Amino acid sequence: MFFKKKICYVLILALCILQLAACKSKVDKPDNTSVEVFTINDQKIFLDEVMYRVWESEDENSYYSRDYQKKYGKSYWDSEIVKGTLVKDSLKEQLYDDIVRDALLYQEAKKKGYTLTSDEIKLYEDEVNREWDAMSKDVRKNIGASKDLLMRIKEKKGLIDKYFTEILKTYKVDEEKVKASIKSDEYKEIDIQTIGYHKYTYGEDGSEITKSKEENEMGLESLTEIADKAKTAKNFEDLLTDDSDPLETEELSIIPGETACDKKIQDVASSMKPGEVSNIIDTESGYFIVKVLDNTSDDAYKEALSDAMKQEKYKQFDKYFDTLIKNADIQTTKEWDGIKIGGTVIKES
C-alpha cells in the first residue's frame, strides 16, 4: 500500500514539473505583439505587423508560386528573379524598404497634424471586418493577428496615403516640357472589332494546347464562309450562328508597336479607315477578319501625358524622401534576420 502511494506521489510531482515547464515555455516565448523588429527614429515596429506584411507579400505572389510549382516542380520562392538574386530575397528587400518608407511617412503625417475623419475610420472598420472574416485561423495564428492590429495598420496606411496625396499636389511640373517629350503619333489608338478562329485552346491548368491541323482547316473554312457577309455587317456578333461555332468576336483598342496584339493585325489595321473591313489575316495564333471602328481617339496619348506628369512629381518626391532617409535612425533586431517570405504565413504543401 505504501509503495502504491509513493508511486502516486511521484506521478503527481512529475505532472507538476511538466506543467511548470509548459508555463515557463509560454513565458519564454512572448507573443508577436511584444517582439520588437524595427526601431525607426522613435517608432517601434513589432513582429505582428511585420508578419502581416509577410502575409500580404505571400498572398500577392501566391498565383506565381502555384503556377511555377506546377510548371517546373520547384519552389518559386527559391527561384532566381535575376541572376544571383532569389525571389524570396528580393521580396524581403522590398519588405524592408516598404516598412521604412511607411514608418517615415507616417511620422511626417503625424508631425504635420494629419488625421482621419470619422467616415474614413468607419470605412477602415468595415475593411477590417471583411479581411478578418476572410482570414483562415492558421493565417491569424501565424501572424499573431487581431482586429486591433488590422485596424492600426489600416489607419496608418490611411494617414500615409492622405499625406502622400497632399504632398504631390504641392509639386509643380512644366507641362509644356512634358508634352514636348511625348509624340502623339506614337500613341495613335485604333479601336477594332475582330471575328476569327484561334489555333489553340487552354487546358484546366492554364497551359496552351495547340489544335490539330484538321481543326484549323475547319476553322478557316468557317471564317471563309462568312467573309463576304463581314464586309457589310454592322456588328460581327450578328454573323455568329451554330454553323460558325469555332468562330469568336472581340473588340479591342490597339496602339501600333505594342506587343499585346499580333503585328500582322496591327499593320493591316493601321492602313485602314474607320468602317473598312479586311480580308482574312493568317497569324501565328489564328485566322482573323478585322474591322476598324475608330482611329481618332486620343485617350492613349492623354493617359501617357498624365503618367509622365505623375512621374515628374514622383521624382520630386523621391528627392524629398531621400532627405528623410538620410536623417533617419533605422535599427533592426536579430528577429529581422529570421524573417522569411515564402511558406511562412501561408503554408504550402
RODO-2510 file (C-alpha; in nm, 4 decimals, decimal comma):
residues 349
     n   res          X          Y          Z
     1     m     0,0000     0,0000     0,0000
     2     f     0,2800     0,2383     0,0944
     3     f     0,4548     0,1523    -0,2327
     4     k     0,1421     0,2427    -0,4395
     5     k     0,1067     0,5760    -0,2579
     6     k     0,4717     0,6516    -0,3258
     7     i     0,4215     0,5884    -0,6996
     8     c     0,1150     0,8136    -0,6933
     9     y     0,3103     1,0982    -0,5286
    10     v     0,5899     1,0581    -0,7828
    11     l     0,3413     1,0810    -1,0724
    12     i     0,1773     1,3919    -0,9261
    13     l     0,5185     1,5529    -0,8769
    14     a     0,6143     1,4696    -1,2369
    15     l     0,2916     1,6231    -1,3697
    16     c     0,3530     1,9390    -1,1670
    17     i     0,7037     1,9678    -1,3101
    18     l     0,5677     1,9265    -1,6642
    19     q     0,3036     2,1944    -1,6050
    20     l     0,5650     2,4328    -1,4664
    21     a     0,7876     2,3644    -1,7661
    22     a     0,4984     2,4319    -2,0032
    23     c     0,4180     2,7566    -1,8254
    24     k     0,7826     2,8607    -1,8384
    25     s     0,7917     2,7770    -2,2095
    26     k     0,4952     3,0074    -2,2709
    27     v     0,6581     3,2826    -2,0698
    28     d     0,9873     3,2392    -2,2546
    29     k     0,8085     3,2777    -2,5907
    30     p     0,6326     3,6163    -2,5960
    31     d     0,3576     3,6771    -2,8492
    32     n     0,4260     3,8723    -3,1659
    33     t     0,2820     4,1974    -3,0299
    34     s     0,5751     4,2399    -2,7914
    35     v     0,8621     4,1213    -3,0118
    36     e     1,0465     4,4237    -3,1488
    37     v     1,1819     4,4002    -3,5046
    38     f     1,2466     4,7633    -3,6089
    39     t     1,3113     5,0923    -3,4369
    40     i     1,2758     5,3772    -3,6854
    41     n     1,3541     5,7046    -3,5121
    42     d     1,1346     5,6709    -3,2011
    43     q     0,8785     5,4354    -3,3571
    44     k     0,8928     5,0640    -3,2783
    45     i     0,7642     4,8068    -3,5271
    46     f     0,6678     4,4733    -3,3740
    47     l     0,6629     4,1218    -3,5135
    48     d     0,2855     4,1016    -3,5618
    49     e     0,2907     4,3951    -3,8043
    50     v     0,5932     4,2551    -3,9879
    51     m     0,4267     3,9139    -4,0197
    52     y     0,1127     4,0806    -4,1542
    53     r     0,3264     4,2336    -4,4274
    54     v     0,4872     3,8953    -4,4937
    55     w     0,1357     3,7568    -4,5389
    56     e     0,0499     4,0364    -4,7841
    57     s     0,3605     3,9592    -4,9888
    58     e     0,2948     3,5844    -4,9915
    59     d    -0,0699     3,6394    -5,0806
    60     e     0,0175     3,8743    -5,3694
    61     n     0,2645     3,6193    -5,5079
    62     s     0,0595     3,3051    -5,4393
    63     y    -0,0570     3,2719    -5,8020
    64     y     0,3020     3,2843    -5,9324
    65     s     0,4084     3,0349    -5,6674
    66     r     0,1384     2,7831    -5,7612
    67     d     0,1951     2,8312    -6,1349
    68     y     0,5746     2,7982    -6,1046
    69     q     0,5476     2,4866    -5,8876
    70     k     0,3040     2,3303    -6,1340
    71     k     0,5184     2,4055    -6,4389
    72     y     0,8664     2,3341    -6,3029
    73     g     0,8101     2,1230    -5,9918
    74     k     1,0318     2,3596    -5,7909
    75     s     0,9819     2,6337    -5,5339
    76     y     0,9013     2,9754    -5,6793
    77     w     1,0486     3,1465    -5,3729
    78     d     1,3874     2,9772    -5,4280
    79     s     1,3992     3,0635    -5,7989
    80     e     1,6124     3,3482    -5,9355
    81     i     1,4295     3,6707    -6,0204
    82     v     1,7543     3,7979    -6,1740
    83     k     2,0861     3,6174    -6,1900
    84     g     2,2223     3,5766    -5,8385
    85     t     1,9080     3,7034    -5,6588
    86     l     1,6358     3,4716    -5,5297
    87     v     1,2701     3,5744    -5,5333
    88     k     1,2424     3,5406    -5,1544
    89     d     1,5467     3,7653    -5,1004
    90     s     1,4211     4,0289    -5,3431
    91     l     1,0809     4,0329    -5,1721
    92     k     1,2451     4,0677    -4,8314
    93     e     1,4448     4,3680    -4,9529
    94     q     1,1210     4,5186    -5,0831
    95     l     0,9543     4,4485    -4,7495
    96     y     1,2336     4,6295    -4,5646
    97     d     1,2019     4,9322    -4,7935
    98     d     0,8222     4,9375    -4,7556
    99     i     0,8364     4,9220    -4,3754
   100     v     1,0923     5,2030    -4,3558
   101     r     0,9110     5,4201    -4,6103
   102     d     0,5738     5,3824    -4,4391
   103     a     0,7171     5,4497    -4,0941
   104     l     0,8895     5,7705    -4,2043
   105     l     0,5864     5,8996    -4,3948
   106     y     0,3570     5,8115    -4,1042
   107     q     0,5810     6,0078    -3,8688
   108     e     0,5760     6,3085    -4,1025
   109     a     0,1973     6,2890    -4,1366
   110     k     0,1581     6,2877    -3,7575
   111     k     0,4011     6,5795    -3,7184
   112     k     0,2034     6,7864    -3,9675
   113     g    -0,1251     6,7158    -3,7903
   114     y    -0,2925     6,4858    -4,0417
   115     t    -0,5914     6,2947    -3,9025
   116     l    -0,8624     6,0625    -4,0283
   117     t    -1,2273     6,1607    -4,0468
   118     s    -1,4978     5,9580    -3,8725
   119     d    -1,6200     5,8402    -4,2153
   120     e    -1,2717     5,7174    -4,3055
   121     i    -1,2399     5,5341    -3,9742
   122     k    -1,5781     5,3677    -4,0325
   123     l    -1,4627     5,2630    -4,3788
   124     y    -1,1493     5,1018    -4,2322
   125     e    -1,3542     4,9260    -3,9639
   126     d    -1,5654     4,7671    -4,2370
   127     e    -1,2498     4,6653    -4,4265
   128     v    -1,1060     4,5090    -4,1110
   129     n    -1,4208     4,3040    -4,0500
   130     r    -1,4216     4,1723    -4,4067
   131     e    -1,0494     4,0928    -4,4003
   132     w    -1,0711     3,9269    -4,0596
   133     d    -1,3603     3,7054    -4,1693
   134     a    -1,1704     3,6055    -4,4848
   135     m    -0,8544     3,5113    -4,2896
   136     s    -0,8102     3,1462    -4,2027
   137     k    -0,7379     3,0517    -3,8418
   138     d    -0,3913     2,9321    -3,9420
   139     v    -0,3073     3,2662    -4,1056
   140     r    -0,4300     3,4565    -3,7994
   141     k    -0,2183     3,2347    -3,5772
   142     n     0,0955     3,2608    -3,7915
   143     i     0,0689     3,6399    -3,7987
   144     g    -0,0327     3,6735    -3,4354
   145     a    -0,3166     3,8813    -3,5766
   146     s    -0,6002     4,0602    -3,4044
   147     k    -0,8641     4,3018    -3,5250
   148     d    -0,6784     4,5699    -3,3329
   149     l    -0,3632     4,5011    -3,5375
   150     l    -0,5559     4,5187    -3,8644
   151     m    -0,7182     4,8457    -3,7612
   152     r    -0,3851     5,0036    -3,6623
   153     i    -0,2358     4,9055    -3,9982
   154     k    -0,5345     5,0428    -4,1931
   155     e    -0,5277     5,3714    -4,0017
   156     k    -0,1532     5,4133    -4,0561
   157     k    -0,1938     5,3406    -4,4267
   158     g    -0,4823     5,5885    -4,4447
   159     l    -0,2730     5,8693    -4,2977
   160     i     0,0209     5,7859    -4,5237
   161     d    -0,1973     5,7905    -4,8367
   162     k    -0,3552     6,1204    -4,7346
   163     y    -0,0178     6,2806    -4,6680
   164     f     0,1367     6,1422    -4,9886
   165     t    -0,1559     6,2709    -5,1992
   166     e    -0,1362     6,6184    -5,0472
   167     i     0,2397     6,6498    -5,0820
   168     l     0,2220     6,5563    -5,4520
   169     k    -0,0233     6,8424    -5,5049
   170     t     0,2412     7,0906    -5,3904
   171     y     0,4882     6,9930    -5,6653
   172     k     0,4978     7,1994    -5,9849
   173     v     0,5612     7,0433    -6,3262
   174     d     0,6392     7,2139    -6,6572
   175     e     0,3514     7,0707    -6,8610
   176     e     0,4769     7,2101    -7,1930
   177     k     0,8152     7,0470    -7,1401
   178     v     0,6473     6,7141    -7,0648
   179     k     0,4249     6,7450    -7,3737
   180     a     0,7298     6,8077    -7,5892
   181     s     0,8790     6,4786    -7,4710
   182     i     0,5783     6,2725    -7,5847
   183     k     0,4996     6,2215    -7,9529
   184     s     0,1256     6,1952    -8,0087
   185     d     0,1665     5,9798    -8,3214
   186     e     0,3324     5,7107    -8,1076
   187     y     0,0058     5,6802    -7,9159
   188     k    -0,2299     5,6572    -8,2128
   189     e    -0,5118     5,4425    -8,0793
   190     i    -0,7158     5,2230    -8,3133
   191     d    -1,0431     5,0658    -8,1997
   192     i    -1,1148     4,7434    -8,3872
   193     q    -1,3529     4,4502    -8,3921
   194     t    -1,2342     4,1065    -8,4983
   195     i    -1,4049     3,7846    -8,5927
   196     g    -1,1865     3,4796    -8,6206
   197     y    -1,0614     3,1400    -8,5193
   198     h    -0,7852     3,0631    -8,2658
   199     k    -0,5350     2,7879    -8,3438
   200     y    -0,5007     2,6965    -7,9767
   201     t    -0,7060     2,6496    -7,6629
   202     y    -0,6244     2,6369    -7,2909
   203     g    -0,6171     2,3407    -7,0544
   204     e    -0,7574     2,3434    -6,7000
   205     d    -0,4127     2,4304    -6,5655
   206     g    -0,3876     2,7322    -6,7969
   207     s    -0,1402     2,5698    -7,0344
   208     e    -0,1704     2,6392    -7,4078
   209     i    -0,2907     2,3464    -7,6214
   210     t    -0,2361     2,3597    -7,9988
   211     k    -0,5321     2,2426    -8,2079
   212     s    -0,4945     1,9801    -8,4795
   213     k    -0,4362     2,0558    -8,8469
   214     e    -0,7867     1,9288    -8,9269
   215     e    -0,9443     2,1598    -8,6663
   216     n    -0,7532     2,4573    -8,8063
   217     e    -0,8695     2,3778    -9,1603
   218     m    -1,2316     2,3613    -9,0416
   219     g    -1,1895     2,6921    -8,8566
   220     l    -1,0518     2,8621    -9,1682
   221     e    -1,3375     2,7185    -9,3735
   222     s    -1,5960     2,8582    -9,1292
   223     l    -1,4356     3,2028    -9,1454
   224     t    -1,4160     3,1928    -9,5264
   225     e    -1,7889     3,1187    -9,5478
   226     i    -1,8816     3,4441    -9,3697
   227     a    -1,6034     3,6634    -9,5159
   228     d    -1,8291     3,8293    -9,7759
   229     k    -2,1029     3,8997    -9,5191
   230     a    -1,8410     4,0544    -9,2874
   231     k    -1,7780     4,3287    -9,5454
   232     t    -2,1249     4,4762    -9,4873
   233     a    -2,2064     4,3595    -9,1325
   234     k    -2,2704     4,6385    -8,8797
   235     n    -2,1579     4,4090    -8,5986
   236     f    -1,9609     4,0859    -8,6315
   237     e    -2,1679     3,9394    -8,3483
   238     d    -2,4576     3,9132    -8,5952
   239     l    -2,2533     3,6669    -8,8016
   240     l    -2,2221     3,4088    -8,5244
   241     t    -2,4527     3,1083    -8,5676
   242     d    -2,4462     2,7414    -8,4719
   243     d    -2,2721     2,6713    -8,8034
   244     s    -1,9943     2,9175    -8,7157
   245     d    -1,9300     2,7562    -8,3756
   246     p    -1,5457     2,7719    -8,3791
   247     l    -1,5506     3,1472    -8,4505
   248     e    -1,5267     3,4218    -8,1877
   249     t    -1,5578     3,8003    -8,1925
   250     e    -1,3695     4,0581    -7,9877
   251     e    -1,3472     4,4360    -7,9586
   252     l    -1,0196     4,5928    -7,8527
   253     s    -0,8092     4,9062    -7,8714
   254     i    -0,4581     4,8745    -8,0093
   255     i    -0,1575     5,1029    -8,0258
   256     p     0,0755     5,0071    -8,3140
   257     g     0,4069     4,8851    -8,1795
   258     e     0,2709     4,7289    -7,8618
   259     t     0,3101     4,3543    -7,8216
   260     a    -0,0403     4,2819    -7,6896
   261     c    -0,1774     4,2448    -8,0430
   262     d    -0,0348     4,0438    -8,3352
   263     k     0,1859     4,2602    -8,5597
   264     k     0,0067     4,1448    -8,8774
   265     i    -0,3259     4,2663    -8,7373
   266     q    -0,1643     4,5937    -8,6280
   267     d    -0,0157     4,6554    -8,9728
   268     v    -0,3443     4,5875    -9,1516
   269     a    -0,5498     4,7991    -8,9095
   270     s    -0,3021     5,0885    -8,9366
   271     s    -0,3572     5,1055    -9,3136
   272     m    -0,7389     5,1084    -9,2926
   273     k    -1,0008     5,3788    -9,2445
   274     p    -1,2936     5,3641    -8,9985
   275     g    -1,5639     5,1322    -9,1354
   276     e    -1,3286     4,9335    -9,3571
   277     v    -1,3126     4,5543    -9,3261
   278     s    -1,0041     4,3464    -9,4039
   279     n    -0,9616     4,0192    -9,5840
   280     i    -0,8716     3,7101    -9,3795
   281     i    -0,5417     3,7591    -9,1948
   282     d    -0,3364     3,4439    -9,1237
   283     t    -0,1388     3,4875    -8,7992
   284     e     0,0537     3,2530    -8,5710
   285     s    -0,2374     3,2459    -8,3269
   286     g    -0,5254     3,2118    -8,5748
   287     y    -0,7250     3,3445    -8,8693
   288     f    -0,8997     3,6820    -8,8348
   289     i    -1,1046     3,9447    -9,0153
   290     v    -1,0650     4,2991    -8,8819
   291     k    -1,2982     4,5970    -8,8915
   292     v    -1,1718     4,9417    -8,7886
   293     l    -1,4267     5,1160    -8,5682
   294     d    -1,2353     5,4361    -8,4908
   295     n    -0,8823     5,5721    -8,5202
   296     t    -0,9304     5,9252    -8,3870
   297     s    -0,9210     5,8562    -8,0129
   298     d    -0,6501     6,0373    -7,8165
   299     d    -0,7194     5,8561    -7,4875
   300     a    -0,3876     5,6689    -7,5002
   301     y    -0,1976     5,9943    -7,5577
   302     k    -0,3782     6,1666    -7,2702
   303     e    -0,3019     5,8706    -7,0440
   304     a     0,0661     5,8761    -7,1433
   305     l     0,0797     6,2508    -7,0749
   306     s    -0,0864     6,2073    -6,7355
   307     d     0,1562     5,9273    -6,6430
   308     a     0,4543     6,1405    -6,7470
   309     m     0,3296     6,4290    -6,5304
   310     k     0,2986     6,1915    -6,2343
   311     q     0,6486     6,0574    -6,2921
   312     e     0,7884     6,4109    -6,2758
   313     k     0,6136     6,4627    -5,9421
   314     y     0,7398     6,1259    -5,8154
   315     k     1,0957     6,2358    -5,8960
   316     q     1,0473     6,5426    -5,6760
   317     f     0,9004     6,3258    -5,4028
   318     d     1,1978     6,0877    -5,4220
   319     k     1,4341     6,3796    -5,3561
   320     y     1,2284     6,4791    -5,0527
   321     f     1,2169     6,1213    -4,9266
   322     d     1,5943     6,0863    -4,9672
   323     t     1,6341     6,3600    -4,7047
   324     l     1,4071     6,1674    -4,4662
   325     i     1,6128     5,8508    -4,5127
   326     k     1,9403     6,0391    -4,4727
   327     n     1,8355     6,1825    -4,1366
   328     a     1,6584     5,8707    -4,0065
   329     d     1,7835     5,6381    -3,7335
   330     i     1,6909     5,2882    -3,8543
   331     q     1,7676     4,9866    -3,6362
   332     t     1,6703     4,6204    -3,6706
   333     t     1,6854     4,3438    -3,4119
   334     k     1,8001     3,9849    -3,4602
   335     e     1,4339     3,8962    -3,5299
   336     w     1,4656     4,0561    -3,8734
   337     d     1,7392     3,8088    -3,9694
   338     g     1,4933     3,5229    -3,9247
   339     i     1,2140     3,6752    -4,1329
   340     k     1,1486     3,4732    -4,4493
   341     i     0,8962     3,5216    -4,7289
   342     g     0,7545     3,2091    -4,8891
   343     g     0,5588     2,9458    -4,6970
   344     t     0,5927     3,1349    -4,3686
   345     v     0,2383     3,2598    -4,3076
   346     i     0,0635     3,0848    -4,5963
   347     k     0,1831     2,7271    -4,5643
   348     e     0,2358     2,5392    -4,8907
   349     s     0,2100     2,1661    -4,9428
***
